[in-house]
Amino acid sequence: MTTHQAPTDRWDRRLRLAPDVALRLRGGQVEITLGDRRHVAEMRVLGILELFAYPMSLREAFGRLGAAGTQEFVQAQRIVFRLCDKRVLVDVDRESPRFASGFGAPWAHVAMLDDVTRTSAFVRAIHATVRPGDVVLDVGTGTGVLAVEAARAGARRVYAVEQRGIGEGARDVFGANGLADRIEVVQGRSTSITLPEKADVLVSEILGNDPLAEGMLSTFQDARERHLKPGARVVPGAVTMFALPVDLPDEYLDAHTFSAANVARWREDFSIDFGPLTRFGVQVTNLPNVKPQLAREWATIGDSVELARIDLTRGDRVRPRTVPFVARSKARCLGLLLYFEAELAPGVVLSTAPDAAADDNHWTCCVFRASERPTLSAGDVACIEFSAGAGQTVLRVR
């Protein structure tokens, strides 16, 4: 196993964006989210962050940002080192496994493997899709479970692409299962690597709770253009997104908003009137995700609405749309649950719908609160506005 030695020259240090960093543009600024931490920076920081989307040495990065000694160079230095202090940028060669987070952390993969329904469905789809002698590309191999099954299904060669350190563990898994001669770990992002040959099949489980949040569309598009043979098979083949209108329960709202009940309790606890905060609560549209298994008891006030069906074999674009629905009962606090159905292969479907998700399902449903039209009565017609910007779904109700 090859390991990198830490560079002796500080300018040869290779940095990259931390794996679970999320970026969003808001009002001319860049919002940087890392776990439960959030930072707001000037727009010029975005150009620096883009440089480190893939591992890059400080020497090369600063060479692109400005000549040594110039004002631009000095400012870039300060920004980069500040991003390092906040662990937005991490040292590729010195990063310790104990700091791993997001999909680099063991617990994320434990949750996915414990979702036996999910993993077994992918296994069935792979065995129904891969043919003897195929070349298979597995994007985001993680622990390597899908790559192993592709080899067992008869693949001549499997390229298991993984940008995080878990890829080293996958390599050991392949060896332990006698497949090291047929599965090759390719370290890096699929959008930046080059394969020695084109693949017959693409396999990838980069479905987020919001199915667009992990860059599935751009990743699959790049794979079709650079890594796959014409007419290549894809697992999953399609993903359909839905919104389910619900009446948000009081206990859920009390746990996550400045509700009247919370304000009353805090007044008793601290003798402080927090009433003015309730106006901020109703402005919040994105609320914490909920496991679909826990949302089964939530009152639904309308039928599920299909937002988009994405054919991953063709590269469908996700377009904004407005879809009406009719309320069949009263909603005191209208909310929308975002869920998906993934068609892995003919007859093999995974769903995160509250009434269909398996008990071991590890995904969650995104929750949107209808701040513009919070209440509805039976028979009212409302419209769901759907859009997908910067790899993230946005839902509003009018």
Helices and strands as residue ranges (DSSP letters): G 10-12, E 14-17, E 21-26, E 29-34, E 37-42, H 44-51, E 56-57, H 58-65, H 71-85, E 89-91, G 97-99, G 102-104, H 106-114, H 116-129, E 135-139, H 145-152, E 157-162, H 166-176, E 183-187, E 199-204, H 216-226, E 228-235, E 238-247, H 250-256, H 260-270, G 275-277, H 278-281, E 286-290, G 294-297, E 299-300, E 305-311, E 321-326, E 334-345, E 348-351, E 365-369, E 381-389, E 392-397
